[in-house]
């Protein structure tokens, strides 16, 4: 894999322990998928935000990196947390859980991450451009950014997304490449779809069948942005569709 001189410095630890570990993770990920180089990303969305998901090991990991001065290089948002951060008491969340969830959010905040927790970062100020390379985690957001906006991202895990945010780059493989964005399955739609629920039902059905393929839909005459979102989110949930064409 080709690395720039600056990237080689990160890999060799010249920019500190945190960036060395994070960049080494990206390099290994790139090696697994045959990436030829690293590419800069315009924004990141990090998953693994709920304390219920990451537990004490994840919390300690985040606090350790924040304490060591880890700072993101690009605009970075978070996936939803494990509770309502403002009304957790009224909703009956245990104080012990809430205390740890707040620590998780504080650690992310110290790293320069926008702690707006959302599945739709493109509606909250993180709107990528057409063709822009990004590193997002949430399945429906990945689908929307690839399919509707025309940005380029793989479906990142929490660690790889955080690494991309801290290093400002991601391996050049998968849906970042033109040849991997072509449809490989055609879905002919004969039914008349009228509302968001119809498109969600279609997406749920198709996702179960196509798994992680890239479907091309024919026969859809009119579709708005909310319906595109419903279609993509359902396919990402019932299957693993990260890109579709209409």
C-alpha positions as CSV (number, residue, x, y, z in Angstrom):
1,X,0.0,0.0,0.0
2,X,1.3,3.4,-0.9
3,X,1.6,5.8,2.0
4,X,2.6,9.5,1.9
5,X,5.5,10.6,4.0
6,X,3.1,12.1,6.6
7,X,1.2,8.8,6.8
8,X,4.5,6.9,7.2
9,X,5.3,9.2,10.2
10,X,1.9,8.3,11.7
11,X,2.6,4.6,11.2
12,X,6.0,4.9,12.7
13,X,4.8,6.6,15.8
14,X,6.3,10.1,15.1
15,X,2.9,11.7,15.8
16,X,2.3,9.8,19.1
17,X,1.0,6.5,20.3
18,X,-2.7,7.2,19.6
19,X,-2.2,8.0,15.9
20,X,0.2,5.1,15.5
21,X,-2.4,2.6,16.8
22,X,-5.2,4.2,14.9
23,X,-3.4,4.4,11.6
24,X,-2.0,0.9,12.0
25,X,-5.7,-0.3,12.3
26,X,-6.5,1.5,9.0
27,X,-3.5,0.0,7.3
28,X,-4.4,-3.5,8.4
29,X,-8.0,-3.0,7.3
30,X,-6.7,-1.8,3.9
31,X,-4.4,-4.8,3.6
32,X,-7.3,-7.1,4.2
33,X,-9.4,-5.6,1.4
34,X,-6.5,-4.9,-1.0
35,X,-6.5,-1.1,-0.8
36,X,-3.8,0.6,-2.9
37,X,-3.6,3.7,-0.8
38,X,-5.3,5.9,1.8
39,X,-7.7,8.6,0.8
40,X,-8.6,11.8,2.7
41,X,-12.2,11.9,4.1
42,X,-14.4,14.9,4.4
43,X,-16.4,13.8,7.4
44,X,-17.0,10.9,9.7
45,X,-19.9,9.4,11.7
46,X,-18.9,7.1,14.6
47,X,-20.9,4.2,15.9
48,X,-20.3,2.4,19.2
49,X,-21.7,5.3,21.3
50,X,-24.0,3.6,23.7
51,X,-22.4,2.4,27.0
52,X,-24.6,-0.7,26.7
53,X,-22.7,-1.5,23.5
54,X,-19.1,-0.7,24.5
55,X,-19.2,-1.4,28.2
56,X,-16.4,-0.4,30.6
57,X,-13.6,-1.5,28.2
58,X,-14.9,0.8,25.5
59,X,-15.4,3.7,28.0
60,X,-11.8,3.2,29.4
61,X,-10.5,3.1,25.8
62,X,-12.2,6.4,24.9
63,X,-11.2,8.2,28.1
64,X,-7.6,7.0,27.7
65,X,-7.4,8.4,24.1
66,X,-9.1,11.7,25.2
67,X,-6.6,12.0,28.1
68,X,-3.7,11.5,25.7
69,X,-5.0,14.4,23.6
70,X,-6.5,12.6,20.6
71,X,-8.3,15.1,18.4
72,X,-10.3,14.5,15.2
73,X,-9.0,16.0,12.0
74,X,-12.4,16.3,10.2
75,X,-16.0,17.0,11.0
76,X,-17.2,14.1,13.1
77,X,-20.7,13.2,14.4
78,X,-21.9,10.4,16.6
79,X,-24.5,7.7,16.2
80,X,-27.3,7.7,18.8
81,X,-26.3,7.2,22.5
82,X,-27.8,4.7,24.9
83,X,-30.3,7.1,26.4
84,X,-31.9,10.6,26.1
85,X,-29.0,12.8,27.3
86,X,-31.4,15.4,28.7
87,X,-34.4,13.5,30.0
88,X,-32.8,10.3,31.2
89,X,-34.1,10.7,34.8
90,X,-37.7,11.2,33.7
91,X,-37.4,8.1,31.4
92,X,-36.2,6.0,34.3
93,X,-32.6,5.2,33.3
94,X,-30.5,4.0,36.3
95,X,-28.0,6.7,37.6
96,X,-25.1,4.3,37.3
97,X,-25.8,3.7,33.6
98,X,-26.4,7.4,33.0
99,X,-23.1,8.4,34.7
100,X,-21.1,6.1,32.5
101,X,-23.0,7.2,29.3
102,X,-22.2,10.8,30.2
103,X,-18.6,9.9,30.6
104,X,-18.7,8.3,27.1
105,X,-20.1,11.5,25.6
106,X,-17.6,13.7,27.4
107,X,-14.7,11.6,26.1
108,X,-15.9,12.0,22.5
109,X,-16.4,15.7,23.1
110,X,-12.9,16.1,24.4
111,X,-11.7,14.6,21.1
112,X,-13.4,17.4,19.2
113,X,-16.4,15.3,18.1
114,X,-19.8,16.9,17.7
115,X,-21.9,15.0,20.2
116,X,-25.1,15.4,18.3
117,X,-26.2,11.8,18.2
118,X,-28.2,11.0,15.1
119,X,-28.9,8.3,12.5
120,X,-29.3,11.2,10.0
121,X,-26.2,13.4,10.2
122,X,-27.0,14.8,6.7
123,X,-30.0,16.5,8.3
124,X,-28.0,17.9,11.2
125,X,-25.2,19.8,9.6
126,X,-23.0,17.0,8.2
127,X,-23.9,17.0,4.5
128,X,-21.2,15.7,2.2
129,X,-20.9,16.6,-1.4
130,X,-21.3,14.5,-4.5
131,X,-18.4,12.2,-4.9
132,X,-16.9,13.2,-1.6
133,X,-15.1,10.4,0.3
134,X,-16.4,10.0,3.9
135,X,-16.3,7.3,6.6
136,X,-19.7,6.7,8.1
137,X,-21.0,3.9,10.3
138,X,-24.8,4.0,10.7
139,X,-26.4,1.6,8.1
140,X,-29.2,3.9,6.9
141,X,-26.9,6.9,6.8
142,X,-24.4,5.0,4.7
143,X,-27.2,4.0,2.3
144,X,-28.5,7.5,2.0
145,X,-25.1,9.1,1.5
146,X,-24.1,6.6,-1.1
147,X,-27.4,6.3,-3.0
148,X,-29.0,9.7,-2.7
149,X,-26.3,12.2,-2.0
150,X,-23.7,10.4,-4.2
151,X,-20.9,10.5,-1.5
152,X,-18.7,7.5,-1.1
153,X,-18.4,5.4,2.1
154,X,-18.1,1.9,3.2
155,X,-20.2,0.7,6.2
156,X,-17.6,1.4,8.9
157,X,-17.4,-0.1,12.3
158,X,-16.9,2.1,15.4
159,X,-13.1,1.6,15.7
160,X,-12.4,2.1,12.0
161,X,-14.6,5.3,11.9
162,X,-12.9,6.7,14.9
163,X,-9.5,5.9,13.4
164,X,-10.6,7.7,10.2
165,X,-11.6,10.7,12.2
166,X,-8.4,10.9,14.1
167,X,-6.2,10.3,11.1
168,X,-8.2,12.1,8.5
169,X,-8.1,9.2,6.0
170,X,-9.6,5.8,5.2
171,X,-8.4,2.9,3.0
172,X,-9.3,3.1,-0.7
173,X,-11.4,0.0,-1.3
174,X,-15.0,-1.1,-1.6
175,X,-17.6,1.6,-2.4
176,X,-14.9,4.3,-2.7
177,X,-14.0,2.7,-6.1
178,X,-16.0,3.3,-9.3
179,X,-16.0,-0.4,-10.3
180,X,-17.6,-1.4,-7.0
181,X,-20.5,1.0,-7.2
182,X,-22.2,-0.6,-10.3
183,X,-25.5,-2.4,-9.7
184,X,-25.3,-6.2,-9.8
185,X,-29.0,-7.0,-9.5
186,X,-32.2,-5.6,-11.1
187,X,-35.4,-5.3,-9.2
188,X,-38.5,-4.8,-11.4
189,X,-41.3,-2.9,-9.5
190,X,-44.8,-3.4,-10.9
191,X,-46.7,-2.3,-7.8
192,X,-47.9,1.3,-7.4
193,X,-46.1,2.7,-4.4
194,X,-47.9,5.6,-2.7
195,X,-46.3,6.5,0.6
196,X,-43.2,6.1,2.8
197,X,-44.6,2.9,4.3
198,X,-44.9,1.3,0.8
199,X,-41.3,2.1,0.1
200,X,-40.2,0.8,3.5
201,X,-42.1,-2.4,2.9
202,X,-40.4,-2.8,-0.5
203,X,-37.0,-2.1,1.1
204,X,-37.6,-4.7,3.8
205,X,-38.6,-7.3,1.3
206,X,-35.7,-6.6,-1.1
207,X,-33.1,-6.4,1.6
208,X,-33.9,-9.9,2.9
209,X,-33.4,-11.3,-0.6
210,X,-30.4,-9.3,-1.9
211,X,-28.3,-9.2,1.3
212,X,-25.3,-7.0,0.5
213,X,-25.7,-6.7,-3.3
214,X,-26.3,-3.4,-5.1
215,X,-29.8,-3.4,-6.6
216,X,-31.1,-1.3,-9.5
217,X,-34.8,-0.5,-9.3
218,X,-36.9,-0.2,-12.4
219,X,-40.5,0.8,-12.6
220,X,-40.5,3.4,-9.9
221,X,-42.0,6.5,-11.5
222,X,-42.0,9.0,-8.7
223,X,-40.1,9.0,-5.5
224,X,-39.2,11.8,-3.1
225,X,-36.3,12.2,-0.6
226,X,-38.2,10.7,2.4
227,X,-39.2,7.7,0.3
228,X,-35.7,7.2,-0.8
229,X,-34.6,7.3,2.9
230,X,-37.3,4.8,3.8
231,X,-36.3,2.5,1.0
232,X,-32.6,2.5,1.8
233,X,-33.1,2.3,5.6
234,X,-35.3,-0.8,5.3
235,X,-32.8,-2.5,3.0
236,X,-29.9,-1.7,5.3
237,X,-31.9,-3.2,8.2
238,X,-33.3,-6.4,6.7
239,X,-30.2,-6.9,4.6
240,X,-26.9,-5.1,4.3
241,X,-27.4,-2.9,1.3
242,X,-25.1,0.1,1.4
243,X,-25.8,1.4,-2.1
244,X,-28.8,1.2,-4.5
245,X,-29.8,2.8,-7.7
246,X,-33.2,4.0,-8.9
